[in-house]
């Protein structure tokens, strides 16, 4: 199915405060927070929000959007942030969150990031890199080379070149949102230019990567990414 690249309409509610009769607006704002009536109203609002049923994200709801969607998690974050396909340049699709955090993917390989920890400017990989295309686990090549470029002290940034060795692991039953998938664990053990890291990918039989942990740079480490609805041209 062709997934449309759609622009998100972000409605931002902006409230403005004004002072009348010479009242100090800062004092007024503070008093509005601490006066008993405001505290009761805030407590009632919190209780009402807590009583609402949680929003459950399902694959059916994602399909209804008509957008390619990924979810990213960094560090101790368990909920993650949803990013929606916003633009495409050849094989590179850029996903953006409502806070304008962005990830650019070539297939399922993260090739650039912004405002998600340490910015990755670009990533160049071999044409046969299996993470950039749907290749069944048994057909993954033995190795691929990648050139990571990060922000640095010069306009060119900092270049880190690595060689990645791919290792096929065991089968793994992945529970993602409201479905279960049969996948194979594939490791990418990468070394070079003083760094060493291992990316993990959960791959379906047809080569589609559903979930992975990928290195985003020396200052951030790993980001977990779920491919909830891949871009299909």
Backbone as a ProteinNet text record, in pm:
[ID]
protein_1_A
[PRIMARY]
XXXXXXXXXXXXXXXXXXXXXXXXXXXXXXXXXXXXXXXXXXXXXXXXXXXXXXXXXXXXXXXXXXXXXXXXXXXXXXXXXXXXXXXXXXXXXXXXXXXXXXXXXXXXXXXXXXXXXXXXXXXXXXXXXXXXXXXXXXXXXXXXXXXXXXXXXXXXXXXXXXXXXXXXXXXXXXXXXXXXXXXXXXXXXXXXXXXXXXXXXXXXXXXXXXXXXXXXXXXXXXXXXXXXXXXXX
[TERTIARY]
83.6	0	87	48.9	125.5	88.9	188.4	166.3	196.8	101.2	119.5	214.6	290.5	374.1	289.3	241.2	150.2	211.2	170.6	215.7	122.2	178.9	98.5	48.4	-79.6	-134.4	-126.9	-38.7	-16.9	-91.9	-194.2	-270.6	-212	-158.7	-96.9	-187.7	-228.4	-310.7	-218.5	-227.9	-141.3	-228.2	-192.7	-267.8	-183	-247	-176.2	-229.9	-138.4	-175.9	-155.9	-249.2	-235.1	-263	-207.5	-227.7	-314.9	-408.1	-495.8	-488.1	-510.5	-510.3	-377.2	-266.1	-135.4	-95.1	-170.1	-136.1	-11.6	82	202.9	165	192.2	149.2	218.4	342.3	412.1	345.6	316.9	248.5	112.1	41.4	-91	-83.4	17.9	33.2	62.7	150.4	184.1	61.5	-12.7	-130.8	-235.4	-244.3	-338.2	-305.5	-176.6	-135	-159.5	-144.6	-143	-272.6	-360.3	-482.8	-567.2	-642.7	-714.7	-804.7	-878.3	-969	-895.8	-781.2	-702.7	-646.2	-604.1	-550.7	-658.2	-780.7	-889.4	-920.9	-922.9	-951.7	-845	-718.7	-610.4	-621.6	-655.3	-669.3	-783.4	-894.6	-1008.1	-971.4	-894.2	-853.1	-761.5	-669.2	-579.8	-657.8	-755.8	-836.6	-917.5	-970	-1046.8	-958.9	-836.7	-744.5	-705.3	-684.4	-645.9	-758.3	-884.5	-999.2	-1026.3	-972.4	-994.4	-922.3	-982	-912.6	-789.6	-681.5	-560.2	-581.7	-511	-518.2	-437.7	-502.9	-437.7	-407.4	-280.7	-238.9	-242.8	-313.1	-322	-277.5	-247.7	-209.2	-324.5	-448.7	-564.1	-572.5	-547.1	-550.7	-438.5	-322.6	-211.1	-243.2	-305.7	-345.2	-440.6	-530.1	-629	-564.3	-446.7	-382	-333.9	-304.4	-250.3	-108.2	-37.2	99.5	196.6	319.5	426.6	464.9	476.7	498.4	604.6	694.2	789.5	779.7	829.1	833.1	975.3	1026.8	1164.8	1167.7	1261.7	1281.7	1430.7	1463.7	1603	1616.6	1721.1	1748.9	1641	1593.5	1494.2	1351	1332.3	1197.8	1131.9	1014.8	945.1	832.4	777.2	665.8	713.3	821.7	873.2	798.7	844.9	783.4	748.7	629.2	584.5	639.2	690.4	738.7	669.2	628.1	547.5	625.2	608.9	680.3	641.6	743.5	717.6	773.4	885.5	944.5	1025	1048.3	1126.4	1222.8	1345	1447.8	1515.7	1481.4	1525.8	1481.5	1578	1542.5	1539.1	1555.9	1565.3	1433.4	1373.8	1246.3	1271.8	1229.1	1245.8	1115.1	1124.9	1011.8	1027.4	915.8	920.3	814.6	849.4	754.3	683.5	585.2	515.2	607.9	718.6	815.9	929.3	911.1	1007.4	1139.3	1135.4	1247.4	1239.4	1352.4	1348.3	1444.3	1404	1489.1	1476.7	1588.3	1586.7	1628.7	1548.3	1574.1	1597.1	1692.2	1710	1670.5	1551.6	1496.5	1464.8	1534.5	1518.1	1642.6	1741	1866.1	1856.2	1881.6	1881.6	2005.4	1983.2	2094.7	2113.4	2021.9	2036.1	1936.9	1971.4	1880.3	1898.5	1791.6	1796.5	1711	1769	1698.8	1661.6	1724.6	1710	1849.7	1888.2	2022.1	2125.8	2231.1	2346.2	2313.4	2316.9	2275.3	2368	2308.2	2381.4	2352.9	2457.6	2438.9	2404.9	2475.2	2450.1	2513.7	2472.3	2531.8	2535.4	2653.1	2667.6	2699.8	2629	2653.5	2667.1	2715.8	2730.2	2594	2590.3	2462.4	2395.5	2476	2417.9	2389.4	2395.2	2367.1	2226	2209.5	2077.9	1976.3	2020.9	1926	1858.3	1910.9	1852.6	1749.4	1727.8	1635	1581.2	1475.4	1415.9	1488.1	1574.8	1648.3	1618.8	1571.6	1545	1668.8	1650.2	1764.8	1872.1	1831.2	1929.3	2011.6	1969.3	2040	2120.7	2127.9	2205.9	2352.8	2419.7	2563.9	2642.3	2767.6	2851.3	2891.7	2915.9	2968.7	2915.9	2928.1	2902	2982.4	3018	3089.9	2996.4	3017.2	2934.4	3021.6	2986.6	3053.5	2951.3	2968.8	2883	2945.7	2863	2911.8	2827.2	2896.3	2829	2869.4	2794.7	2832.1	2968.9	3047.3	3182	3227.7	3357.7	3414	3431.2	3411.6	3427.1	3297.9	3279.7	3157.5	3139.8	3251.1	3242.2	3199.3	3206.9	3169.7	3276	3235.8	3326.5	3285.5	3380.4	3354.5	3400.7	3313.4	3346.4	3315	3419.1	3402	3411	3315.3	3313.8	3287.2	3328.7	3294.9	3202.8	3089.3	2989.2	2981.3	2988.2	2974.9	2837.2	2762.8	2625.4	2621	2550.1	2540	2392.7	2352.2	2213.9	2196.1	2092.9	2063.9	1940.9	1883.4	1768.3	1638.3	1534.5	1400.5	1351.2	1265.3	1214.2	1070.3	981.4	841	825.8	800.6	794.6	650.4	625.2	496.3	508.9	436.5	444.1	302.7	271.4	136.6	37.9	-58.4	-161.3	-142.1	-21.2	2	131	143.5	263.1	320.4	452.8	519.1	631.7	649.7	764.1	881.4	991	1106.9	1233.9	1341.5	1475.1	1563.9	1643.1	1734.6	1859.3	1889.7	2010.6	2097.2	2225.2	2319.4	2409.8	2441.2	2540.6	2652.1	2762.5	2875.5	2969.5	2978.1	3049.8	3170.8	3283	3406.2	3478.1	3549.6	3632.4	3646.3	3757.7	3784.4	3763.3	3805.4	3800.7	3665.6	3566.2	3435.3	3400.6	3313.6	3266.3	3124.3	3032.7	2893.3	2824.7	2711.7	2634.1	2490.6	2444.7	2304.6	2225.9	2102	2015.9	1893	1857	1740.3	1652.2	1521.3	1424.5	1359.7	1387	1357.4	1255.1	1153.6	1057	1116.2	1046.3	1096.3	1115.9	1034.1	1046.4	1153	1220	1325.5	1284.2	1154.4	1110.3	1156.2	1227.3	1271.7	1159.7	1115.2	1006.6	1057.1	1168.2	1220.4	1371.8	1438.6	1583.9	1636.9	1759.4	1834.6	1956.1	1966.9	2071.7	2154.9	2283.9	2379.2	2358.1	2346.5	2326.7	2446.2	2555.1	2673	2738.9	2862	2940.5	2883.6	2807.3	2754.9	2614.5	2548.8	2412.2	2402.3	2466.1	2454.5	2343.1	2249.5	2150.4	2014	1942.1	1802	1724.3	1612.5	1525.4	1419.8	1396.7	1301.6	1208.7	1079.1	977.4	928.2	930.6	877	729.5	641.6	500.8	428.8	465.9	412	522.2	589.4	700.5	652.4	741	710.8	722.8	620.9	625.4	598.7	692.9	674.3	564.7
-119.1	0	123.9	220.8	345.5	431.2	471.5	556	700.2	788	928.2	996.7	1091.7	1177.8	1300.9	1313.2	1421.9	1520.6	1645.1	1746.6	1743.8	1747.9	1746.7	1887.6	1899.3	2028	2033.8	2117.8	2128	2250	2226.2	2336.1	2369.2	2487.9	2530.1	2631.1	2601.1	2693.5	2787	2915.8	3014.8	3106.9	3119	3207.8	3329.4	3445.5	3570.4	3629.1	3682	3742.9	3893.9	3968.8	4114.4	4163.2	4278.6	4336.1	4458.3	4472.2	4588.3	4659.6	4791.8	4868.5	4868.8	4851.1	4858.7	4733.7	4624.4	4500.5	4438.5	4395.2	4329.3	4195.7	4173.8	4049.3	3926.5	3941.5	3826.6	3784.1	3882.4	3851.2	3790.2	3846.5	3793.4	3648.3	3618.3	3481.5	3387	3429	3344.7	3324.9	3434.3	3423.4	3332.3	3338	3250.3	3103.7	3074.1	2935.7	2887.8	2979.8	2935.3	2962	3047.8	3075.5	2947.6	2932.4	2806.3	2762.6	2853.7	2814.6	2754.8	2815	2763.1	2626.4	2606.2	2475.2	2368.3	2403	2305.8	2274.7	2379.6	2358.4	2272	2297.7	2217.4	2071.9	2051.6	1914.7	1842	1914.8	1853.6	1817.7	1906.3	1879.1	1757.3	1745.5	1630	1501.6	1507.6	1389.2	1347.7	1448.8	1418.9	1355.4	1408.7	1352.1	1210.1	1185.2	1051.2	951.1	1000.3	910.5	873.4	951.9	921.3	793	712	590.5	626.6	551.7	583	562.5	641.6	628	506.1	414.4	291.1	301.7	293.5	299.3	158.1	140.9	11.4	27.3	-85.7	-80.4	-32.7	-63.8	-17.6	135	196.3	342.1	405.2	340.1	391	386	277.6	266.5	378.2	415	517.7	653.4	677.9	807	821.5	711.7	719.2	766.7	766.4	815.6	704.6	719.6	634.1	686.4	596.6	636.8	548.4	609.8	535.8	587.9	508.2	549.2	532.3	633.2	630.8	644.2	570.8	577.8	592.2	682.3	706.3	696.8	630.5	624.2	551.9	614.7	552.7	575.1	642.8	669.9	538.3	508.4	383.5	406.3	528.3	555	587.8	661.3	698	815.8	858.5	969.3	922.5	959.7	925.5	1027.6	978.5	1065.7	1025.3	1126.3	1104.8	1146	1069.5	1100.3	1238.1	1322.7	1460.2	1489.5	1426	1455	1335	1329.4	1220.3	1277.4	1225.3	1264	1135.4	1090.9	960.8	852.1	780.4	673.3	719.8	848.5	901.1	966.8	916.4	968.4	1034.1	1157.5	1228.9	1225.8	1181.9	1173.4	1283.1	1344.2	1453	1432.8	1471.5	1467	1601.5	1613.3	1739.6	1845.7	1804.1	1898.4	1924.8	1877.8	1898.8	1825.9	1718.7	1625.4	1547.1	1518.4	1449.9	1332.3	1232.3	1119.7	1101.1	1082.1	1050	905.2	828.5	686.3	655.3	567.9	504.4	359.1	322.3	193	197.1	115.9	118.9	170.8	218	267.3	417	458	599.7	664.9	765.6	831.9	976.5	1030.2	1164.8	1181.3	1266.5	1293.9	1438.3	1493	1630.2	1639.5	1699.6	1724.5	1596.3	1486.7	1362.7	1328.1	1393.8	1372.6	1438.6	1365.3	1414.8	1411.3	1527.7	1533.9	1453.7	1367	1298.5	1374.6	1423.4	1502.2	1414.5	1302.3	1215.5	1079.6	983.6	849.8	796.9	757.3	694.3	548	459.7	316.6	251.7	127.5	53.4	32.1	22.4	-1.9	-132.4	-230.7	-359.6	-368.8	-257.3	-259.2	-314	-423.8	-487.7	-407.7	-311.2	-233.2	-126.8	-99.9	0.6	-57.7	-187	-252.2	-379.2	-434.6	-556.1	-679.1	-737.6	-857.5	-964.7	-1083.2	-1189.8	-1217.8	-1252.1	-1272	-1366.3	-1473.5	-1570.7	-1517.4	-1404.8	-1349.8	-1223.4	-1187.7	-1068.8	-1089.6	-987.4	-999.5	-1010.6	-1050.7	-1068.6	-935.6	-833.8	-707.3	-588.5	-471.2	-345.3	-236.8	-133	-19.1	101.4	183	301.4	418.6	537.4	661.2	749.9	767.5	854.9	993.6	1096.4	1233.2	1304.4	1360.7	1426	1572.9	1650	1788.7	1794.3	1895	1907.9	2051.9	2071.2	2206.1	2273.2	2199.5	2255.4	2235.7	2309	2291.6	2149.1	2079.2	1941.8	1844.8	1886.9	1798	1692.9	1590.5	1482.1	1354.5	1291.4	1170.4	1047.6	946.6	819.1	708.5	636.3	527.5	393.6	304.6	174	64.9	-55.8	-175.7	-259.6	-299.8	-373.8	-518.7	-609.7	-753.3	-798.8	-864.4	-904.9	-1051.5	-1076.6	-1210.4	-1245.5	-1358.6	-1403.8	-1470.9	-1428.5	-1484.4	-1574.2	-1600.5	-1691.8	-1624.1	-1704.7	-1651.8	-1580.8	-1480.9	-1402.6	-1362.2	-1389	-1348.8	-1208	-1112.8	-971.7	-929.3	-872.4	-811.3	-661.1	-611.6	-469.3	-415.3	-312.9	-258.7	-370.6	-393.3	-493.4	-621.7	-643	-761.8	-832	-955.3	-1036.2	-1077.5	-1069.4	-1099	-1199.9	-1286.8	-1378.4	-1306.9	-1293.6	-1224.1	-1303.5	-1259.4	-1314.2	-1202.3	-1229.9	-1130.2	-1124.7	-1006	-984.7	-881.1	-914.1	-823	-758.2	-632.3	-563.5	-515.1	-587.6	-553.5	-461	-335.5	-232.5	-181.9	-163.5	-113.3	-20.4	76.7	165.4	302.4	368	504.6	520	417.8	426.2	399.6	356.6	325.6	179.9	125.9	-11.6	-17.9	-69.9	-79.9	-192.5	-237.4	-343.9	-297.6	-293.3	-264.9	-395.7	-390.1	-507.8	-479.2	-575	-559	-683.8	-663.1	-772.6	-772.9	-878.6	-881.5	-989.4	-953.7	-1052.8	-1135.8	-1242.4	-1334.5	-1264.7	-1161.3	-1091.3	-981.8	-966.4	-867.8	-736.4	-716.9	-592.3	-589	-484.3	-464.4	-394.1	-454.2	-397.4	-316.9	-360	-293.4	-306.7	-202.9	-210.2	-114.3	-140.4	-49.4	-6.7	123.5	172.8	280.6	280.3	376.3	512.7	615.6	751.5	841.8	785.2	868	847	893.9	869.3	935.2	1043.3	1113.4	1070.2	991.5	949	798.3	724.4	579.4	529.1	450.7	380.1	448.8	438.9	477.1	354.5	326.5	217.6	273.9	205.6	255.6	143.4	172.8	80.7	132.2	47.5	84.5	43.5	135.2	102.5	99.3	187.5	185.7	234.7	144	186.3	266.6	352.3	422.6	325	324.2	240.8	329.9	336.6	425.9	377.7
0	0	0	-78.8	-83.2	37.3	111.2	227.9	189.3	213	174.9	270.6	216.4	299.3	328.9	451.9	484.6	580.6	569.3	664.1	783.6	903.3	1024.3	1052.4	1082.6	1124.7	1276	1326.5	1470.2	1522.3	1602.9	1661.3	1796.8	1810.6	1935.3	2003.3	2126.7	2204.3	2280.4	2252	2314.6	2399.5	2525	2613.5	2645.4	2650.8	2680.5	2809.1	2892.8	3019.2	3007.8	3062.2	3064.3	3205	3236.7	3368.5	3356.6	3447.4	3445.5	3578.1	3575.2	3697.3	3768.6	3696.2	3757	3831.6	3818.7	3888.7	3827.2	3909.9	3862.5	3799.3	3669.6	3604.5	3661	3709	3765.7	3895.4	3981.9	4108	4081.6	3981.5	3948.6	3904.4	3823	3774.7	3889.7	3981.3	4095.2	4183.4	4208.8	4293.4	4229.5	4096.6	4028.4	4045.7	4071.6	4090.9	4233.4	4331.6	4470.7	4545.3	4494.2	4568.6	4577.8	4686.8	4712.8	4599.1	4539.5	4432.4	4314.2	4280	4167.7	4200.1	4326.5	4364.7	4353.7	4396.6	4387.1	4241.5	4156.9	4014.8	3949.8	3986	3929.4	3974	4103.1	4153.7	4084.8	4060.4	3991.1	3847.2	3782.1	3644.5	3637.5	3734.1	3737.4	3761.4	3852.4	3880.4	3758.4	3685.4	3565.1	3458.4	3443.5	3345	3381.4	3511.2	3554.8	3534.4	3539.6	3525.2	3379.8	3286.9	3145.4	3106.9	3022.3	2977.5	2895.9	2911.2	2834.4	2685.3	2607.2	2461.6	2419.3	2352.5	2308.6	2159.4	2124.4	1984.7	1927.8	1817.5	1750.8	1605.5	1542.7	1401.5	1314.4	1355.1	1278.1	1280.5	1397.2	1407.1	1325.5	1324.5	1246.1	1097.2	1053	912.4	872.5	966.2	936.2	906.3	961.1	938.2	794.3	728.1	592.5	586.3	700.7	706.6	744.7	700.2	750.5	888.8	986.5	1125.6	1189.7	1264.9	1346.5	1489.2	1583.2	1723.5	1774.5	1843.2	1890.9	2042.1	2104.8	2249.3	2276.9	2370.5	2406.8	2558	2604.7	2747.6	2824.7	2934.3	3021.9	2975.3	2864	2813.2	2771.3	2828.3	2794.1	2694.6	2689.7	2599.1	2458	2447.9	2317.1	2257.2	2141.4	2069.5	1928.9	1883.4	1748.9	1650.1	1539	1432.3	1302.9	1226	1107.5	983.1	875.3	751.4	700.4	675.8	632.3	494.2	457.5	326.9	280	149.4	91.3	-11.1	-9.5	-105.4	-151.9	-271.7	-322.3	-224.1	-164	-70.7	74.9	96.5	232.8	273.1	380.2	430.8	566.6	581.4	707.5	786.1	910.6	1002.6	1108.1	1147.2	1245.1	1351.9	1475.4	1585.7	1595.4	1685.3	1704.5	1762	1825.4	1879.1	1780.8	1655.1	1547.8	1571.5	1649.5	1650.2	1519.6	1457.6	1328.9	1324.6	1248.9	1212.8	1062.5	994.7	852.5	835.8	762.5	743.7	597.2	571.3	441.2	463.2	419.1	458.3	606.7	686.7	832.5	902.2	825	881.4	908.9	1032.8	1067	1006.5	923.4	856.1	899.7	978.7	1033.1	1146.3	1241.3	1353.3	1396.3	1453	1503.7	1628.7	1733	1859.6	1932.2	1895.7	1971.5	2021.6	2130.4	2182.6	2093.9	2058.4	1982.3	1833.5	1767.1	1627	1536	1454.2	1347.9	1218.9	1154.6	1033.2	913.7	899.5	784.8	808.4	728	730.2	587.3	543.7	412.6	432.9	362.2	376.5	239	239.4	115.1	48.8	-84.4	-152.7	-109.8	-65	-26.3	123.6	195.3	339	360.4	433.9	444.4	523.9	605.5	685	599.1	481.9	393.6	297.4	302.4	210.8	275.1	216.9	271.2	216.7	299.1	262.6	366.8	328.3	425.1	509.6	636.1	726.1	672.8	606.2	557.7	440.9	381.3	266.3	300.4	428	463.6	428.4	376	348.2	478.1	464.6	583.8	644.9	561	611.2	530.2	589.7	520	590.1	516	575.8	583.2	686.9	706.1	749.6	701.6	741.9	812.9	944.7	1024.1	1031.7	1017.7	1033	1139.1	1239.9	1351.1	1357.2	1436.2	1457.8	1524.4	1488.5	1543.1	1543.8	1557.2	1567.3	1431.6	1323.7	1189.8	1111.6	1001.2	920.6	869.3	848.7	799.3	907.5	1033.8	1143.4	1171.1	1243.9	1281.4	1208.9	1138	1060.8	1138.7	1147.1	1210.3	1110.2	1065.4	969	1040.7	1013	1078.4	975.6	1011.6	935.3	1022.9	967.9	1043.9	995.9	1091.9	1062.2	1108.3	1018.3	1048.5	1090.6	1199.8	1256.7	1275.1	1223.2	1238	1373.5	1446.6	1577.3	1574.1	1690.8	1698.4	1658	1645.1	1620.5	1745.9	1724.8	1838.3	1810	1906.3	1894	1949.4	1861.7	1898.9	1922.9	2040.9	2071.7	2049.8	1951.3	1914.6	1902.9	1982.6	1992.4	2021.6	1932.1	1960.2	1877.9	1824.9	1743.8	1785.8	1741.5	1765	1630.5	1618	1490.9	1511.8	1413.8	1413	1346.8	1419.2	1366.6	1393.7	1335	1359.5	1411	1512.8	1567.3	1479.2	1427.5	1349.3	1420.3	1437.5	1500.4	1395.3	1419.3	1337.8	1428.8	1433.1	1519.6	1443	1487.9	1412.9	1490.7	1419.5	1480.5	1383.4	1440.9	1359.1	1421.6	1393.2	1440.5	1590.6	1665.2	1810.1	1873.7	1797.2	1854.3	1826.5	1908.6	1894	1946.8	1867.1	1910	1833.1	1886.9	1824.2	1806.5	1682.8	1653.5	1650.3	1697.4	1699.4	1613.5	1527.5	1440.7	1450.3	1462.9	1461.2	1323.6	1247.1	1103.8	1072.3	993.9	947.6	833.7	797.6	695	561	531.7	403.8	406.4	521.1	532.4	595.8	622.8	686.7	832	868	1006.3	1082.6	1192.7	1271.1	1390.7	1446.9	1565.7	1566.2	1614	1620.2	1725.4	1767.1	1852.9	1772.5	1742.9	1654.4	1724.2	1693.2	1750	1687.7	1773.3	1723.6	1748.7	1797.6	1818.3	1952	1967.3	2088.9	2213.6	2198.2	2315	2354.1	2272	2301.1	2318.8	2231.4	2238.6	2150.1	2208.2	2127.8	2132.9	2022	2016.9	1971.2	2037.6	1995.9	1902.8	1792.9	1694.3	1650.1	1647.4	1597.7	1462.9	1362.5	1231.5	1231.4	1269.9	1284.4	1151.2	1060.8	923.7	831.4	760.3	675	555	505.1	382.1	265.8	179.1	58.5	-61	-156.3	-272.4	-364.3
[MASK]
+++++++++++++++++++++++++++++++++++++++++++++++++++++++++++++++++++++++++++++++++++++++++++++++++++++++++++++++++++++++++++++++++++++++++++++++++++++++++++++++++++++++++++++++++++++++++++++++++++++++++++++++++++++++++++++++++++++++++

